[in-house]
Amino acid sequence: MGLANWLTVLRILLIPVFISLLVYRKPGPALVVFVAAALTDLLDGYVARRHGLSSRLGAFLDPMADKLLLVSSFVTLTWLKALPFWIAAVVISRDLILMALGSGTYDRLARKMGVRVASEGFADRAYNVDLTLVSRKLPGSLITDPQKAAAQAVKMAMESKVRTIDGVEIDISVQTICCHGDTPGAQNIVRAVREALDRAGCQVKPLRDWLPKA
């Protein structure tokens, strides 16, 4: 783990210190810690660019650290009654992404309400013709064959279609693919899905990088 990632980890470790100082009504030291955390945000990006230290870990840690610092700050200030609730709600909800079953009731309702939604498709679950998931109590509800799960994921991502348990091919719009951790052979399924998406030319990116704002 390179210097850039260690700076990001330091930012994460400073968050509970900052929050504790706020809670114990020590605004001066809290401000110093917050500024230090903000500086690590500037430095880790600079170091990564200057020395070519970009990594998948850094791509995950850096935005996570930013969100943790932002959310914890606004939540704590609201709890201390130093900030109106509506301001915290607006700032925090701006970057939230709701994942909902693709083409489902909640998906449509959330979009009508102006929520930023990512429609979710399931690689390892069978679909009914109304695009609900087949009950786990029924045979065939789980797709445990990695290659079949991968084929379903590619079909949803690249063709916006899915074949139901009855063999009917229907339209579905998804922006993210889910593989359940409790499905037997989940590790192999995830690997097969990712490899199949890559082969199909599907660019796998974090939702925050491309999903339009609500």
Steps between C-alpha positions, in 0.01 A plus 500: 500500500660825382539838667182638340291222653663545840404868490143397426504255792629780722202713393264221602673463837470873565121490462418351844748744658325791329154378601608444862635854523174638363292298745712618794457861384860567402453688173858629475675162511217354288568758228872418506427129456250573222754713314759223540253249355426734210872537431539123473230512232706747299826318559386148414373615161819695432725210600298251293520718189862607545636151558250294302369323808139463387348169608166327537535523877557873478205544263283339770656648815525864394132568423397286798715713731353819352144378550570384857647836593217694336214291638640467852565875516150603394327234710695599810444872450129435453490284814671779693234739364773710340352443155138481377391149409391598150849619406655170607229308315556692177879465509503132594223389264670673206749216463281210610405240241201275563524152352164349412383195311519594132161595353336427835242701694750667734726585207221686321372667817844623606567646155169687508606646836823629345730254680827401335437134421713218364280222363636169621510176305570161657739263333430207732121520530223389268236750387124479461332656196402805710872554576466397864745240629388139519437400862791319659249237612458389139740280305716686251484829690879504545747493213801318638674426170764776462476498121120532499520783752765670288289465185200653678710790626637573152154480344362750752795737477557494125158419352266630773319166496455202731359153441243405763466164671225421248733570208347834403744774400397841632647849519675617815710808572785461750799710602648264756529122532458314830640159592382373839770400746285219639449331163693170487826557311462878524873563458511309171182673381642846565822415319314356200266801483784751507702314239197464272417870528859590413498269197172651384655847506300625796695760701453434871523831688384637836146636474607838637725550196231481234147468636316828430394713793131486590 
